[in-house]
Structures are given as C-alpha cells and as structure tokens.
Amino acid sequence: MQGNDEFKKDINFICLTLFFDTFFLRDPLETVIASYKKKIRSLVVDYVVKPEQKEIKELLRRFIDSYQLPKEQITSEDETLLREMVRQNILYFDPTKATYYPQGTSYHHGIRLHFRK
C-alpha cells in the first residue's frame, strides 16, 4: 500500500504542475509570441524602407494571400527588384518551378503582419 500512496503523490504533483504551467505561463507565452511577431515584422520593415520603397511594397503585397509568385506573373522591371530581394535573403527563387517564395515561414508571416497592421 505504501507504493500506492507514493504513486498518488506523484500523480497529484504532476497534475498540480501541469495546472500551474497551463494557468500561469499563459501570459509569458503571449509575451513571447508578441515579441516574435514584432521581430519578424521588423525584418520586413527594415527592408521596405529603401529608395525603391513603393515598388518593393507592391511586390511584397503579392505574398499576403499567396506563398508563391510565379515568374509568369511579373514584369522585367519587377524581376530586377525580385532578384535583389533574393540576394538580400528576403525571397527565395526556385529555378525548377520558376517561382519566387519568401525566404521562410517567418518572412512570410512578417510580410503579412507588415501589411495587415
């Protein structure tokens, strides 16, 4: 019976720990998420504030609802700017599909956050 009492104590401890973590860590978790959103939005803001700001914004807006931009949908003027964004690691170009993508999920979220303020 003594082993059974220790088991119950362990279960109680685990339940209390899970309750505590779930109840009290919610605010810190939300703080971390808010901080992360601010950082990824800042990545985009830092790049958008350039002399070609208007053109950059027009191109990046295309990634709000879509994760990709096929080469068939861009002009030759846009391509020059898109290639520069690839060099700056904002975008990724997949030559096998002839398609531009945000460099990663964080950049895609940053683009969406920037334009949806």
C-alpha positions in Angstrom: 0.0 0.0 0.0 2.9 2.3 0.6 3.9 2.2 -3.1 0.3 3.2 -4.0 0.5 6.3 -1.7 3.7 7.4 -3.4 2.1 6.9 -6.8 -0.9 9.1 -5.8 1.5 11.7 -4.5 3.4 11.6 -7.9 0.1 11.9 -9.8 -1.0 14.8 -7.6 2.3 16.6 -8.1 2.2 16.1 -11.9 -1.4 17.4 -12.1 -0.6 20.4 -10.0 2.5 21.1 -12.1 0.5 20.9 -15.3 -2.2 23.1 -13.9 0.3 25.7 -12.7 2.2 25.7 -16.0 -1.0 26.0 -18.0 -2.6 28.7 -15.8 0.5 30.8 -15.0 2.5 30.5 -18.2 -0.2 31.8 -20.5 0.9 35.5 -20.1 4.6 34.8 -20.6 3.8 32.7 -23.7 1.6 35.5 -25.1 4.5 37.9 -24.4 6.9 35.7 -26.3 4.5 35.4 -29.2 4.0 39.2 -29.4 7.8 39.7 -29.3 8.3 37.2 -32.1 5.6 38.9 -34.2 7.3 42.2 -33.7 10.7 40.9 -34.7 9.5 39.2 -37.9 7.6 42.3 -38.9 10.7 44.4 -38.2 12.6 42.2 -40.7 10.3 43.3 -43.4 10.1 46.9 -42.3 13.9 47.2 -42.3 14.0 46.1 -45.9 10.9 48.0 -47.2 12.4 51.4 -46.1 14.6 51.8 -49.2 14.6 54.2 -52.1 12.5 51.7 -54.1 10.0 51.5 -51.3 6.9 51.8 -53.4 8.0 49.1 -55.8 9.1 46.8 -53.0 5.8 47.2 -51.2 3.8 46.4 -54.4 5.8 43.2 -54.9 5.6 42.1 -51.3 1.9 42.7 -51.2 1.5 39.8 -53.6 2.7 37.4 -50.9 0.0 38.4 -48.4 -2.5 35.8 -49.7 -0.1 33.5 -51.6 3.1 31.9 -50.6 4.5 32.0 -54.1 4.9 34.3 -57.1 5.3 32.5 -60.4 7.7 34.2 -62.9 4.9 34.4 -65.4 3.1 37.0 -63.2 5.9 39.5 -63.1 7.3 42.1 -65.5 11.0 42.5 -66.4 11.2 45.6 -64.1 9.8 43.6 -61.2 12.3 40.8 -61.9 15.3 43.1 -61.3 13.9 44.0 -57.9 12.9 40.5 -57.1 16.4 39.3 -57.8 17.8 41.9 -55.5 15.4 40.6 -52.8 16.8 37.1 -53.4 20.3 38.4 -52.9 19.2 40.1 -49.7 17.7 36.8 -48.5 14.2 38.2 -48.3 13.0 35.9 -51.1 13.9 32.5 -52.5 13.8 31.7 -56.2 13.2 28.1 -57.2 14.6 27.7 -60.7 13.0 24.3 -61.3 9.5 25.9 -60.9 10.4 29.4 -61.9 8.8 30.7 -58.8 9.7 33.2 -56.0 8.9 32.4 -52.4 9.5 34.3 -49.1 12.8 33.1 -47.6 11.0 31.2 -44.9 7.8 31.0 -42.9 9.0 33.8 -40.6 9.4 36.1 -43.6 6.0 35.2 -44.9 4.4 36.0 -41.6 6.4 39.2 -41.4 5.2 40.3 -44.8 1.6 39.6 -43.8 1.9 41.3 -40.4 3.5 44.4 -42.1 0.7 44.9 -44.5 -2.2 43.9 -42.2 -1.1 46.1 -39.3 
